[in-house]
Amino acid sequence: MLGLWVSANLTAYAMTPADTVINNQATATYTDSGNIARSITSNTVQTIIQQVASVNLTVSQTKPTNTGSTILFPHIVTNTGNGPDRFSLTATDLFGSGSDFAFSSITIFPDIDANGEPDSTTAITETPDLAQNATFPFVVEVTIPSAGLNTNDQAQLELSAVSQADSAQSATNTDTAIISDRAIIDVTKALSQNLGEAGSGPYRVELFYNNPSDDVATDLTVIDILPSGMLYAGNATWSIGSITLTDNNEDLQGSNPSIVYCAYDASCTNGAFDANQVTFVINEVGAGQSGTVSFDVTIDPTAVPGTIFNTANFQYFDTVAQTSLADSNTAPFAILPTAAVMFTGETIANIQPGQTGFFNNVLTNNGNASDVFNVDIDSASSNFPSGTFLTLLRDDGFTPLTDSNGDGIPDTGPVASGSSFTVVLQAVVPADAVAGTYSIDKVATSLNNSAVFATATDTVTVTALPLAVDLTNNAPAGDVACDAIADVCGFGSGVEASAQTTLPIAPGETNTFILYVFNLSAVTDSYILGASTDQTFASQTLPNGWSVEFINDANEAISNTGAVSPGASVRVRAQVTVPAESPPLTQSLYFRALSSLTGQGDIKHDAVTVTVVEGVTLTPNNQGQTTPATFVNYTHILQNQGNEAIGAVTLTATNTLAAQGWTSLVYEDTNNDGLFDANDVLVSALPSLAVGESKTLFVRVFAPSDAAFNVVNVTTLKAEYGAGEELSVTDTTRINPFNVDVIKEQALDSDCNGIADVPFVPTEFTVNPGECIVYRVLTQNNSADTVFNVNIIDATPAFTVYGASQPAVRCIPAVCTLVDEPIAQGTGTIRAEAGSIA
C-alpha cells in the first residue's frame, strides 16, 4: 500500500458568523489497467467557527453648559463581533481624577430613533441583544450642580460598553461638560426612519437647534454633509414662521430672525456655503429659543447594504467670540440588502447510455449584498431515466457541493454582489437508458430572502443505442367578517380569554398578524402600537430573542398609526420573529392600540405556535470500489439540527444486489475517533437524538467472492423515526480489480504558519475566525494491481481562503507533484498528480 498526502492551509474569513460549519470533501481520479477513468469521494470533515466578541462605541464629546442645567450626550454602540451579543453600559464620574466638580446625577436612557433624545424614562444598564453589525443608540443624561461653580470649570465621565459574551472586549468614550457664562447652542439630528432599501425614500431629516442659556447667540451656522449613499431631495422648511426655504442661491429669507439657506447647488459657494452640503445661517437665536430646519433625502439606488452614519456640524457667536466647529448627535441609517438571483442551466446533446454528463449551471447574484444560495435538485421535475445518478459539484467538476450553513442543503457559500458561481450537475446516465430528451430543474434559493429563488433547467439528449381601537384581526370592526364576538377576530373591547388568531412560526422565521385599528371616537386620534406577553401591559415584554415590528401599508416600520379619522380604520401588519433556537411551544401574544390623545385603548389576545423543526440530516452519499470477497467502509453523519429531541431512530441498510450475496452492516462510531475499528458497535437503532447531537455511522459493505468485475451495487442506509419520517443516503460500490480509498483529515493551525498544531483527525473541531485549518488527503491502493494517472483534487470550502503559509512538505512520495493551487488569500481548486500507485 502506498500513501499519498497533500495538504492545504486555509484561513477562515476574519468575521465569519459564529457557529458557521465549514464542510469539505475531496475527490481522487485515476485510470485503471483497462484504461477506464474512475473517481471516488472522501469522507466529509467539518469545522465550526467560534464566536469572537468585539464592540465599537462612538463618540467622546465636549459641551458647554450652565449651572443647574441638564445635558444629553448621545452615543451609539455597534456589535462588531461575529455573533449575537449584548453589552453592559456603565457611566463613571471622573471627579477626583482631574475634574473640577462632580455631576449631580448620571443616567443612561435608550434613544431607539437616534434623535439625541431619550425614548423612555426607564434607565438602562445594558443593550438588548444585538446581531452582528447591529447598532444601539442611547443617551447619557447628566445634571449640573446649581451652585458653587466657576466659569470654565469642567466635569467628566467615562462611558464603557462591555461585551457580555467576552468581558475582555470593551470600548470607552469620555464626555466633558464645561461651565460657560456665554450663549449656548445645541443641535440634534433626527431621521423619520432609520432603515430602508437602496433607492427608497424620501425620508425627512430634522435639524433641531436650541439655546438653553440666558444670552443671545448670533450667526448660528449649521452644516450637514450627507454621507455616501444618501442624496439630498429638497422640500426644505423652517419651523420659524413655517417658511418653505429656497435651497439655491444664498438669499436672505424670513425676518426677526432671518435665515440664509443653500443646499447641494452650484450657487452655494460663498463663506461657509459649499455646493456639496446643506448649509444654513440664522442671524439670531434668543435666550430659551429653539427651531427646526427640515429637508428630504433619498437613498442612492447604488448604495451597498450596511449602516451609514450622518453627523451635522455647527458653530455660532457666543456674545464674545465665534465658537469652534461642534458636532450634533450621529444619526444611523441601515441600508437593507435586496436579494435577486439568475440561474441558467445547460443543454447537452448526444450523451450515450452509460456515459456521464456535466451541466454547468451559472448562478449570478443580482442582489446588492453578498448572499448564500441553497441549491436543490427538483426530483419531481425530472424525467431522467430511472437509475440516473445525480450529484451537485463545484465549478471544478470534481469537488462535491457542500453545505456551508448547517441546514442540510448544499449551497454556494457566500457569493459577492454581481458575482457568479457555477454549480455543476453530474448526471451518470444508466447503460439501459432509451433514446430521448431528458431534463431536470435545480432551484437556487437566497438565504438573505427565502422568497427569492430561480430555477435552472438542464437538458440532455440521449442518442439511440441498442441499450437504450377596536383592535381586530384580518378585518376592521363592523365588517361582515368582524361584527360579532363569534367571528373570533377580537371584536369588542377588552382582553379575550382565548387567542383570536394563532399563527405558526418556525424557529428563526417571521409570520405576520394583520391588525385593524378602528377609531370609534368622534375625534381624529392616533394610536401607539405595542406588543407584550403581559396582558395588562404593565410591562411590554417579549420572550428572549423575540421581536415584533409594526409595518404600515406604505411598507414603513411604525410605532404609531398616525391620524385616524372618526369611523375610519387603519391596517397594520405585525411581523413577529422568533429566534432560531426557540423550542416548540404556544405563546400567548397581546397587541395593544393606545390613544395618544385620551389614553384609551384596546388589547387583543393572539398567539404564536413555534413549530417543531426536526431538521434531522443524514449525509453524505458516497462512491467507492472494492474487490471480490472484501469489505468496504462508508462514513455517514446523522445529526439533529432541529429544535426538538428525536426519539428512537431505526437504521437499516439494503443492497440492490442482495440476491447475489452482497451484505451490509451498520456500526456506530462508539469511540468517536472518526475511523472504523474493532471498538465500534453494530447497531440497528439509536435510542434518541438530542437537539444538536450528531452520530457518526459506518456502513460496512461486503462483496461476495463471485462478484463480477464492473458490477455496481447500491447500498441504501435508511434512518426512520417519529411518525413515519425517514432519511436515506446511498453508497455506490463498483467491483473491479482496483480498491482505492480516499481519506480526508484536518488539523488546527492557530498561528497560520503551515504546521499543524495537533494530530490530524477525520472528526469535527472548532476554530476561531482568522485561524487556519490544514487539510490532509490520503489516497491508497488496496488492490493487487497498479492504478495509473492518479489525481488528488480538493477545493477551498466556503468561508475560507487559501493560506499564504503552506506546509513545508506538500506531496508524498517524491513522484507526487502539486500542479494546481489558488493564489494566497484566493479560492479555487487544489490538484496533485501522483502518477501510478502500486
N, C-alpha and C positions, 0 to 999 in steps of 0.2 A: 504494500500500500504506500502510495506517495501522497504526502500532504502539501498543499499549496496554500499560502495565505497572502492576502493583500489587504492593507488597512487604509482607511481614510479618516482624517482628523476633521471634525465638523464643529462649528461654533453655533450655539443657539442664539437666535436674534436677541438683541440687548433687552427688549422689553416684551418678549413673547408672553401672552397671557398666562397667568398661573394655572396649573393643572392641565395645561396642554399636553397631549400624548403624542410623542413622535414615534411613528411606526416605520419600520424599514424591513424590506425583503430584498435579497439578492437573487441573481439568476446565473446559471452556467450553461454554456452551449458547447457542443462537441460533435465530432463526426466519428461514427463507429467504423469498424473494419469493412462494413458493407457500403461505405460512403453515404450512409443515411444521416442527415442532420438531426440532432436531438437537443432538447433543452430540459432543464429541471430548476425548480424554485426552491429557495431555502426556507427555513422557519422564519417567523416574524419576531423581531426584537422590539421592545417598547422602552421609551424613556419619557419620564414625566417631569415637566417644568415646575419648579418650586416657586412659591410666592416670594417676591422681593419688594419690600416696602420702600417708599420714597415720598417726600412731601415738599411742596413749594408754598411759601406764604408771601403775600405782597400787600402793602408795601410800607416801609417806615415813613412817618410823616411828622412835620412840624407845623403847628398852628398857633397864631396869636389869639389871645383871649382876654376877657375882663374878669375881675374878681366876682365870685358868686355865680358864675355862668356854668353852662353845660356844653361840653364839646363832644362831637362824634368823630371817631377815627374809623373810616371804612377799610375793610380788609377782604382778601379773597384767599382761601386755602384751596390748593389743587392737589389731587391724588396723582402723583407722577409715578406710582408703583405699578406693578403688573397684575394686581388683583384687587378685589373689593377691600375697602379699609374704612375705618372711621378714626377721627383724630381728636385727642383731648386738647382743649383750649384753655390756656391759663394766662392771665394778665397780672404782672407783679410790679408793684410800686417800687421805683428805684430811689426813693428818698433815703438819704444816708449814704448813697453811692454817687454823689455829685449833684443831686437835685437840690434846689433851694427850698422846696416845700413839698408836702405830701398832698395827693389828691384826697378830696373828702370822700369820694366813692369811685369804684371802678366796676362796671358791669358789662357783660357781653350779651348781645341780642342778635337773633337771626335777621338777615336782610335778603330774603329769597329773591326779590325783584331787583336787587342790586342798584337801588336808587340812593344809597347812602343814608337811609333812614331805617330805624327798627321796624320789623313787621309784627312784633309781638311784645307784650310787656313781661313775658316769661323769660328769665335769664337762662342762658345755656352754658354748659361746660364742655360740650363735645359736639362734633358734627354728626349728621345722620350717616348711614352707610353711603360711601361714595364709590362708584365704579371707577375703573381705570380711566384716567384723564378727566374725570368729572370735577367740577368746581363747586364751592360753597361760599357765598358772600355773607359777611356778618359785620357788625359794627361794635366797637368798644366805646361805651359811653362813660365819660368821666365828669365829675363835678369839681369846681374850683372853690377853695375856701373864700368866704366873703370878707375877711378882714386879715390884717397883718401882713399883706404882701406889697412889694415894691415893683415899680416898672422894671421890666427885663428879668424878673425872677423866673426861674424855669422849674418845671416838674416833668419827670419822665416815667414811663412804664415800659417793661419788656413783655411782649406778647409772644407766646410759644404755641406751636401746634405739634403734638407728639403722636406718632403712629401707634394705634392700639394693636396692630399686627406685629410690630417690632419697635419697642420703646427706644431703641438706639437711634431711630430715624426721627429727626425733628427739624423744625425751622423756626427762626425768630425774627421779629421786627421790633423796632424801638419807636415809640410815639412820644413827641415832645410838645408841651404847652408852654407858651411864653406870655407873661403878663404884659399888656400893652395899654398905653394911655391915649391911643390914636383910634382912628376909624378902623373897623374890622369888616372884611368881606369874606364870605364863604360861598363856594359854588359847588353844586352837586349835579350829577348827570343821571338821567333815567331813560330807559328804553321801554316802549309799550309792550315789547315781547323780547324774551331773551334767547329764543331759539327759532329756527326755520331752515328751510332748504335753500340751496343756491338758486338765485333767480326769483326769490319770494320777496314780498313787501307790497306796499310801503309799510314801514314801521316808524313810529313817532319818537323823536328824540326831544327830551326836555332838559334845558339847562336852567336850573333854578339858582338865583343869587339872593343873598340875604345879608343885611347889615344889622347885627345884633348889638352894636355899640351905641354910644351916645353922641358920636361925631359923624359928620357928613363925609362920605367918600366921593371922590370925583374921578372922572376918566376911567371908569371900570372897563377894562379891555379883556374880552374872553375869546380864546382861540380854540377851535376844535378841528384837529386834523384827523379825518376819518381813517380808520385802519384799512389796509389792503383787504378787499373782499366786500367792502361797504361803500355804496355810491350815494352821493347827495341827490335828493329828489325834490327839493324846493318846498313850497307851501309853508313858508316861514311866517310866524306870528309872534307878537309881543303882548304879554298879558296887560301891560300898562296901556289902558285905552283900547284893548282888543284890536291892536293895529295889525293889519296884514303887511308884512315887510317886503320891500323890493330888494331882491338879492343881487342885482347887478348895479354897478356904479356906487360910489361911496357918498350917497345922498343923505342929507340930514332928514330924519323922519321923526314925527312927534314933537312935543314941546313940553318943557317943565315937568318931567325931564325929557330929554331928546335922545335919540339913538342913531348911530350910523351902522348900517348892516351891509355886509357884502360877503358872498359865498360862491366859491368854485366858478368864478367868472374871470375872463381875461382882463376886465376893467379893475379888478381888485389888486392894486399894485402899490398904493401909497402907504407910508408909515408901517403900521403893524399889519396891514392888509396884504394878502397874497392870493394868487389865483387858484391855489390848491388847498384851501382851507375855508372853514366857516369862521368869520370874524365879526364881532360887534363891539362898539364902544358906547357906553351910556355915560352921559355927561355928569350925572349926579345921582347918588343913592343916599337918601336921607337916613337919619338915625332910625332904626327899627323898621326900615322899609325893605321890601323884597319884590321879586318879579320873576317871570319865566319867559325865556325865548325858546320857541319850539320850531322844529322843521322835520321833514320826512327824509328817510333813507330807504334804499332797497339793497338787496344782497346781489352781488355780482353773479351772473349765471355761470361764470367760470370758476367761482370760488371753490376751494377744496374743503372737505369736511374738517372740523376741528373748532376750537374756541378762539375767537378773536376778541381782543380787549381794546377798549377806547377810553382815553383819559383826556379831558379838556384842561387847558392852561388858562391862568388869569393873573392879572396884576392891576393895581389901582394906585391913586394918590391918596395917602392916608392922613392928609392935612399937613404933613411935614415933608414927606418925600414919596417918590414912587417906590412901591414895594417890588421885591424880586418876583419873578415868574413862579407861581404856585400851581399845584395840581388839584383837580377835582377828584372825586372818587373814581374808581375804574369800573366801567360797565362791561360785563362779558356778554358775548353773543355766540351761541353754539350753532355752527353750521352743520346740519344733519346730513348723513350720507344718503345718496339716492342709488338705488340698485337697478341695473339693466344688463342684460346678457344676450349675446348672439351665439348660437351653437350650430355649426354647419357639419353635416355628415358627408359621406363619400360614397361614390358608386364604383364598384369594381366589376369588370367584365371577365368572362372566360376563366372562372375557377373550376377546376375539375374535382370530382368527388375524391375525398381523402386528402385534399390539399388545404392549406391554411391561408385565409385572407386577413390582411391587416388594414383596417379602416382608420384613416386619420380624421378625427373629429376636432375641428378648430373651435375653441371657445374663446370669445372676446369679451372682456369686462368693459361694458359701455357705461357703467356707473361712474360716479365721481370719487369713489374711495376704493381702497384695497378690499377685496372680498374673497371669500372661500365658497366654492360651488360643489355641493354634493352631486355625484353622478350616479344615476340609477339606470340599469338596463330594464326597459319596459318589456318584460317577457310576454305580456298579454298582446303586445303589438306584433309579435314575431310570427312569421310563417316559415322560419328556417326549418330544415329537415330535422326530424326527431333524432337526437343523438349528437347534435352540433354542440361542441364545447366552446363557450363564450368566456373571455377573460378581458378585463379592463387593464390596460398598461399605460405607463408614462410614454412621453414622446419618443423615447429611445427604442420603443417596440419590444423591450425585454423586461424592464423592471415593473412589477405589479403596481397598480394604482392603489395606494393605501389610504387608511382613514386617519386624518390628522387631528380630528377633534373629538374622537371617542364616542360618536353617535352610532357607530356600527355601519356607516355608509362610506364607501370610497369617495375621496374628494380631491380637488385640485391642489389643496393648500392655498396660501394667500396668492392672489393674482392682482397685481397693481392695476389701478385705473388706466384704461386704454391699452392694456397689455393683453396678450393672447396666451393660451395654454392648449397644447394638443393632447387630447385623450385618444389613445389607440385602442380600438376594439379588435381583439384577436378572435377569429372565428375558425375553428377546425371543423371543416365540413366532413360528415361521415362518408365512408367509402361506398355506401349503398345509396347515397343521395341520388334522386332522379333529376333530370334536367329541368331547369326552370329559373324563374327570377324570384329572389327571396329578399326580404327587408326586415329591419328591426329598428325600433326607436330607443334613443337614450335621452334621459331628461336631466338637465343641469339646473339645480335649484340654488338660488342665492341664500347664503346664511345671514347676510345683512338684512334681507327681507324675504321670508319664506314664500311670500305670494308672487315673487318674481322668478320665473323659470323659462327655459327654452328647450325645444326638442330638436334633436338631430337624428336624421334617418340615414341608416347605412343600407345600401342595396348591393346585392351580388347576383350575377348571372352564372349559374352552374351549367356548364356545357354537357351535352349528351355523351354518356359513356355506357358501356354495357351494364355497369353497376351504378346504374344511376340513382208752587204753593197750594194748590193741591198738587203734591208731588206724586206723579204716577208713572207707571211703566208703559211703554210702547204706544200709548195713545193719550191725548190730553183728556182731562176730566170733562165729562159731558159728551164725549164722542160715543157713538153706539157701542164701541168696543170697551168703553170705560165709563159707564154711567151708573154702576152699582157695585156694591161690595162683592157680589157674586162673580164679578168679572175678574177678580184676583189681579187687579192692576194697581192697587194702592189707593183706590177711590175713597175720598173722605179724609178727615184729619186723624192724627194720632198715629201711634206705632202699632202696626199689625202684629198679632200674636205669632203668625207664621209667615215665612218668606213668600212674597208675592211672585218673584221671579228667581229661579235658581239656574245659574249658568255653570257649565263645566269648563274648567280651565286646566290645561296640562301644566305641570311644573315648568317654569321658565317661559311661559306663554302669556298672551293677553287675550281677554274677551271683553265685550262691550255691552253694557246696560244702556238701553235707550230710555231716557228720562224726559218727562214733560213737566215744566213748571207753569202752572195756570194761575194767573192773577185774579183772585176772586174779589179783590177790594175795589173801591170806587175811585182810586187814585193810581196814577202811574207809580210803579215801585220797581226796585231791583232786589235781587236775592243773592246772598252769599251761599256758595255751594260747599258742602262738606261731606266727608265720609268717615265712619268710625265703626268699631266693633262694640262700642258702648252706646246702647240705645238712648241713654239720657244725654249723650254728648257732653257730659261733664268733662270729658277729655276726648280729643279727637285722636284715637289710637288705632293703629293697624298692626296686624301681626308682623313680626320682624322680617324685613325684606320685601313686604308687600308695598304696592304703590297704587294710587288712584289718580288719574288725570282726567279733568273735565274738558271736553272739546265742543266748540260750537259749530254751527253749520258752515262757517267760513273756514273751518278746519284750524281754528286757533285754540291754543290752550288758555283756559279762563279759570277764574276763581269766583266770578260774579256774572250773573246772567245779563247784566246791563238793563236798561229801562224796558219794562214790560207794561203795556197799556192795560187798563181795566178790561176784563173779559177776554184778554188775549193770553196766549201761551207761547213758550219758547222751548225748543227741543235742545237737549244737551246729551252728548254721549259720555258716559262714564267708563273710561278704559281702565280695567283692573288687571294688574300684572302680578303674578305670584312668582316667588324665587324658584330657581332651578332645583334647589334641594328640598322643596316642600314635600312633606309626606302626604298621602291621600287623606282627605278629611272633608267635612262640610262645615263651612264657616259662615255664620250669620254676618251680614254686612248692612249697615244702616246708612241711608243717604238723607241729607237734610238740605232744605232750601230755607234760608233765614232772611227775613226782610231787613234791608239796610235802613229802612225808614221807621218801621214800627216795632221791630224786634219779633214780630210774629213769624212762625214758620211751620213746616210740616216735615215729619220724619217718616220715612218709608223703610219697611223691612224687606230686604232681599237676601240672597245667599249665594255663595260660591262653593261648588264642589270641586276640590282638587282631585283630578282624575288619577287613577293608577297608571303609572308608566312603568311597564315591565322592563323594557329596554334590555332584554337578555340577548346577547350576541354570541355566536359560535363561529370562529374563524380559525385559519383561512382554508380555502380549497388548496390541495397540494397535487403535485405531479411527481412521479418517480419511476424508477425501474428496478428490476431485480432479476435474478437468475432462478431457474427451477430449483425447487427444494430448499428455498431460503426465505428468510423473513425480511420485511422492510418496515421501518417505523415511521409514522407520521405524527407531527405535533399539532395540537389544536388548543385554543383558549376559549373557555366558556366563562362569560363574565356577565354579572348583573349590573347594568348601568341605569336601572330604573330607580323608583323611589319606594319600592315595597319589596320585602323579602319574598323569595320564591320557595315554595315547599319542595316536596320530593321531585327529583328530576330522574327520569328513566333514560338510560343510554343503551342504544342498540347499534350494531354495525352489521350491514348486509353487503353481499357481494353479487355483482352481476354474473359471475362465473362460479357461484357456489356449487352448481351441479357438476362442475369439473374438478371439485376438490379444493377450491380456494376457501380459506377461512380467515377470520379477523377477530381480534380480541381488543377490548378497551381497558386501559390501565390509567390510574390516577398518578400524577407526579407526587407521590407520597412524601418524598424528602425535599421537594421544592427546589431541586437543583437544575431544572430545565432539561435534563437528559434522562432518557430511558435507561434504567438499570434494574438490578435484581431486587432492590428495595421497594420498587413501585408495585402497588397492589392492583390486582384485577378487580374491576368494578362493573356493575350493571346498573347502578343507581347512585345518586347523591342524595343525602337526607334533606338538604336545603341549600340555598344560595342567598347569603345576606346581601343587603344593599352595598354595592361597591365591591363585592367579593368576586374573585376570579379563580378558576381552576384550570390547571394545565392537564390535558388529557393526551394519552398516546394511543393511536390505533396501530396495532401490530398485525400486519397482513402477511399471511403465509401463502406462497405459490407452490403448487404440487410439483412433484418431480417430473411428471409427464407434461407439464405446461409447454405449449409450443411457442417458439420464438415469434415476437411481434404481436402476440395476442395481448389484448388490453382488458384489464379488469377494473371496474369502477366500484370502490367501496364507499357506501354512504353511511356516515355517522349521524344518527338522529338523536336529538335531545327532546324529550317530551315532558311537559309539566303543566300544571294548572288544569284548566277546563278544556283540554284538547289542544293547547298551544304546542307547536313543535318548531324546531330549527334543524337544519341539516347542512352538512358540508360533504364534499366528495374528495376522495383520494384516488387518483388515477394512476394505475401501475401497469407498466408495459414490460413484457418478458423479452429480454434479449440477452446476448452473452455479456452485456455490459451493465454493471451495477455501480452507478456513480451517484454519490451523495454530495450535497452542498449544505454546510452548517454555518449559520450566521451567529456571531457573538459580538458583545460590546463591553466597553470598559470606560470608566470615568477618567478624564484628563483635565483636572480642575484648573491647572495653570496654563493649559493650552500649549505645552512645549512638545507635543507629538509623542510623549511617553505615557503609556497607560499607568495610572496610579495604583490600580488594583488588578487582580487576575480577571481574565475575560470570562463572561458568563452569557448564557443564552436567555437569561431571565431579565425582567424589568428592573430598573432602578431609577432614582430621582436625580435631577441635575438642575442647577441654578441657571437662569439666563446669563449668558456671557461665558459660561464654562463650556468645555469641549467633550466630545464623545469620540473614542477610537473604535471603529468597526473592524472586525476580522472575519474573513470569509475563507473557510476551509473546503476545498474540493478534493474528494478522494475516490479512487477507482477500486471498488471491492471485488471486481470480477477477475476472471482468469485471462482476459485478453486486453491488449492495449487499446486505448481510445486516443483519437487524434484531434488536432485543431481545437484544443480546449481554450475557451474564453471564459473568464470570470467577469461578470458585469454587475455593477451596482449603480446607485444614483443618490445624490443628496436628497434626503427626505424633506418634507415641508417644515418650515420654521428654522431651517439651518442653512448655513453657507459653508463652503469648503475652507478648511483651516489653512492659515499661512504656514504653520509649522507642522510638517508631516513626519511620521516615524522614520528613523534612520534606515531601517530595513523595510522595503516596500513590498517585495515579492520574493518568495522562496519556492523552489531552488533557483539556482543561477539562470536556468533556461527560461524562467518566468520573466516577462517584460511588461512593465506598465506602459501602455501605448496611448491612453486617452484619459485625461482628467480635467476638471474645471480649473479656471484661474483662481488664485487666492481670493477669498471672500465672494466667489462666484457660485453658481449652481450648475448641475448637469450630470453627465454620465462618467463613471469611472470604469475603465476596462483594462484587463490584463490578458495577454496572450501567453499561454503556458505550454504550447506545443502538444506533445503527447504525454500520457500518463500510463505507465506500465500497469 
